[in-house]
Amino acid sequence: MKPRWLEILQVELHDPHLAIAAVVGVFIVILHFGVIPLLDRFPFLSPLAWFFLLLFGFLWIIQVVNALRSKLPKR
């Protein structure tokens, strides 16, 4: 039998916040290694990608923490 926190985490892994953060993270890695050259006309792409990575990453973390807290027994 799986622990309750593992069940909650498996349910929360199918979340659009995590998917968006993962896609933006892959985009940042691709930009870093030069697979896609950063265009001179769009110098704001890299900071914008970092902003979205942090935003959606934190949203996912907050959602997981809230789900874990709601499943804990009340004191």
N, C-alpha and C positions, 0 to 999 in steps of 0.2 A: 504494500500500500504506500502511495506517495505521500510525503508530508504536505501539509496545507500550503506552505509558502511556495513549494514547487508547482503546485496546481495553479496558484494565483499567478506566478511568474509565467507559466506556459500560456495562460489565457491572455496576459498582458503583452506577450510577444507578438500578437497578431493585431497590433495597434498602428494606425496611420502615422502617429507621431514618430514612432521608432523607424518606420519605413522611410519617411521623409528625411529624418536625421541620417540614416544610413546612406541614402542616395546623395545627400549633400556632402557627407564625409568622403564618399568615393570620388565625387567631383573635386574636392579639395586635394585628395591624393593624386588624382590625374593631373591637376594643375601643377602640383608640386614637382612631379617627375617630368613635366614638360611634354606629356603625350598630347595635350591640348595647349597650344601656346596662348598665353594671356594676351589678348589683343590690346593694342595701345589705345584704341578708342574706348575700351571698357575697363578702366583701371579699378572700378568699384566692384568688380565681380568677386575678387578674393575676400575683401572684408564683408561683403554681403553674404557670401557662402558661410563664412565663420559665424556671422550673426545668426543665420538660420540653423546652423548646426547646434549652436548653444541653446537657442530658443526651443527647438523641437526636442533636443536631448533633455533639457530641464523639464519640459512639459511631460515627457514620458516618465522621467524619474518621479515627478510629483504624483502622477497617476498611479504608479506602482506602489509608492509609499501609502497613498490613500487607500488603495485596495488592501494592502497588508494591514493597515490600521483598522479597517472596517471588519476584517475577519477575526481580529483578536477579541477575546472575551472581555466584556466590560468589567471594570473594578467596582 
